[in-house]
Amino acid sequence: MDGEKSLANALTISRIALSIALLIPSAFSPAFFAIYALAGVTDMLDGFVARRTGTASELGAKLDSIADLVLVIVCFVKMLPAIVVPVWLWVWVALIALVRVATAISGFVVEERLFMLHTTANKVAGLVVFLVPFAMRFVGLTVPAIIACAVATFAAVQEGHIIRTGTTESPV
């Protein structure tokens, strides 16, 4: 079982390494997209492997959140200088971040610990946000950004509702 637990955690740790490797190629280059896609695959597989093998753990969940954060930060560092982000998008993203921070604080006050829920909506939001750079190559930034922000807004509000009410997510 230790090998199975290490496989899930190894996938998560590889996402951190792949994220750092994203700093090397030019943003939106074929090499960038190849590394970015591999990082996305590890994100999908680590949780699946952990659940499938019964090795899901609080450490693994925290490591997953850290790996996600590293990927997001690296993507911002690489992609933002290469694109023009309209003010309305910055405002929307800031509002989503504000809801997430308020939710985290609320969760800390209620549960006396810091946590992030892995709800279905959060997973869908993560996937949609992950696909934005691929979609931008074909339709520009606006349409993928609106879709991603709408889904992320729903996920953030739902997470806040779940934490405040102590309910579980409803089936989608």
C-alpha positions as CSV (number, residue, x, y, z in Angstrom):
1,M,0.0,0.0,0.0
2,D,2.9,2.4,0.6
3,G,3.9,2.1,-3.1
4,E,0.3,3.0,-4.0
5,K,0.3,6.0,-1.6
6,S,3.7,7.1,-3.0
7,L,2.3,6.9,-6.6
8,A,-0.5,9.3,-5.9
9,N,1.9,11.7,-4.0
10,A,4.6,11.2,-6.7
11,L,2.1,12.3,-9.4
12,T,1.3,15.4,-7.3
13,I,5.0,16.2,-6.7
14,S,5.6,15.7,-10.4
15,R,3.0,18.5,-11.1
16,I,5.2,20.8,-9.0
17,A,8.3,19.8,-11.0
18,L,6.4,20.2,-14.3
19,S,5.1,23.6,-13.1
20,I,8.6,24.8,-12.5
21,A,9.7,23.4,-15.9
22,L,7.0,25.7,-17.5
23,L,9.3,28.6,-16.7
24,I,11.8,27.4,-19.4
25,P,9.9,27.5,-22.7
26,S,8.2,30.5,-24.2
27,A,4.5,31.0,-23.2
28,F,2.1,29.4,-25.6
29,S,4.9,27.5,-27.4
30,P,4.4,23.9,-28.3
31,A,6.9,22.9,-25.5
32,F,4.9,25.1,-23.1
33,F,1.6,23.4,-24.0
34,A,3.2,19.9,-23.8
35,I,4.5,20.5,-20.3
36,Y,1.2,22.3,-19.3
37,A,-0.8,19.3,-20.6
38,L,1.3,16.8,-18.7
39,A,0.8,18.9,-15.5
40,G,-2.9,18.8,-16.1
41,V,-2.8,15.0,-16.5
42,T,-1.0,14.6,-13.2
43,D,-3.7,16.7,-11.6
44,M,-6.4,14.4,-12.9
45,L,-4.6,11.2,-12.1
46,D,-3.3,11.9,-8.5
47,G,-6.7,12.1,-6.9
48,F,-8.0,9.2,-9.0
49,V,-5.1,7.0,-8.0
50,A,-5.5,7.9,-4.4
51,R,-9.2,7.2,-4.3
52,R,-8.9,4.1,-6.4
53,T,-6.2,2.6,-4.2
54,G,-7.8,3.8,-1.0
55,T,-4.7,5.9,-0.2
56,A,-6.4,9.3,-0.1
57,S,-5.0,11.3,2.8
58,E,-5.1,14.7,4.3
59,L,-1.4,15.1,3.4
60,G,-2.2,14.2,-0.2
61,A,-5.0,16.7,-0.3
62,K,-2.8,19.5,1.1
63,L,0.0,18.5,-1.3
64,D,-2.5,18.6,-4.2
65,S,-3.6,22.2,-3.2
66,I,0.0,23.3,-3.0
67,A,0.8,21.8,-6.4
68,D,-2.3,23.5,-7.9
69,L,-1.1,26.8,-6.4
70,V,2.4,26.4,-7.8
71,L,1.0,25.7,-11.2
72,V,-1.3,28.7,-11.1
73,I,1.5,31.1,-10.0
74,V,3.8,29.8,-12.7
75,C,1.1,30.1,-15.3
76,F,0.4,33.7,-14.2
77,V,4.1,34.5,-14.4
78,K,4.5,33.0,-17.9
79,M,1.2,33.9,-19.5
80,L,0.3,37.3,-18.2
81,P,3.2,39.2,-19.9
82,A,2.2,37.5,-23.2
83,I,-1.5,38.6,-23.2
84,V,-3.6,41.7,-22.7
85,V,-6.1,41.2,-19.9
86,P,-9.1,43.6,-20.0
87,V,-10.0,45.4,-16.8
88,W,-13.4,43.7,-16.5
89,L,-11.6,40.3,-16.3
90,W,-9.2,41.5,-13.6
91,V,-12.2,42.8,-11.6
92,W,-14.1,39.5,-12.0
93,V,-11.1,37.4,-11.0
94,A,-10.5,39.7,-8.0
95,L,-14.1,39.2,-6.9
96,I,-13.7,35.4,-7.2
97,A,-10.5,35.6,-5.2
98,L,-12.2,37.8,-2.6
99,V,-15.1,35.2,-2.2
100,R,-12.5,32.4,-1.9
101,V,-10.5,34.3,0.8
102,A,-13.7,35.1,2.7
103,T,-14.7,31.5,2.4
104,A,-11.3,30.3,3.7
105,I,-11.5,32.7,6.6
106,S,-15.1,31.6,7.3
107,G,-14.0,27.9,7.2
108,F,-11.1,28.7,9.5
109,V,-13.4,30.4,12.0
110,V,-16.1,27.6,11.9
111,E,-13.8,24.6,11.7
112,E,-10.7,26.0,13.3
113,R,-8.6,24.8,10.4
114,L,-7.8,26.0,6.9
115,F,-9.1,23.8,4.2
116,M,-10.3,23.8,0.6
117,L,-13.2,21.6,-0.5
118,H,-12.7,19.4,-3.5
119,T,-16.4,19.7,-4.7
120,T,-17.6,18.7,-8.1
121,A,-18.0,22.4,-9.0
122,N,-14.4,23.1,-7.9
123,K,-13.2,20.3,-10.0
124,V,-15.2,21.4,-13.1
125,A,-14.0,25.0,-12.5
126,G,-10.4,23.8,-12.4
127,L,-10.8,21.9,-15.6
128,V,-12.5,24.8,-17.4
129,V,-9.8,27.3,-16.2
130,F,-7.1,24.8,-17.2
131,L,-8.5,24.7,-20.8
132,V,-8.5,28.4,-21.2
133,P,-5.0,28.7,-22.7
134,F,-5.8,26.0,-25.2
135,A,-9.0,27.7,-26.2
136,M,-7.4,31.1,-26.5
137,R,-5.4,29.9,-29.5
138,F,-8.6,29.4,-31.4
139,V,-11.1,32.0,-30.1
140,G,-9.1,34.6,-28.2
141,L,-9.4,35.3,-24.5
142,T,-12.9,36.8,-24.0
143,V,-15.2,33.8,-24.5
144,P,-13.1,31.2,-22.6
145,A,-12.6,33.8,-19.8
146,I,-16.3,34.4,-19.4
147,I,-17.0,30.7,-19.3
148,A,-14.2,30.0,-16.8
149,C,-15.1,32.9,-14.6
150,A,-18.8,32.0,-14.6
151,V,-18.0,28.4,-13.5
152,A,-15.4,29.6,-11.0
153,T,-17.9,32.0,-9.5
154,F,-20.5,29.3,-9.0
155,A,-17.9,27.0,-7.5
156,A,-16.7,29.7,-5.1
157,V,-20.2,30.6,-4.0
158,Q,-21.2,27.0,-3.6
159,E,-18.1,26.3,-1.5
160,G,-18.9,29.3,0.7
161,H,-22.5,28.0,1.1
162,I,-21.3,24.5,2.1
163,I,-18.9,25.8,4.7
164,R,-21.3,28.3,6.2
165,T,-24.2,25.8,6.4
166,G,-22.2,22.7,7.1
167,T,-24.1,20.9,4.3
168,T,-22.7,18.6,1.8
169,E,-22.7,19.4,-1.9
170,S,-25.9,18.5,-3.7
171,P,-25.6,16.0,-6.6
172,V,-25.2,17.6,-10.0
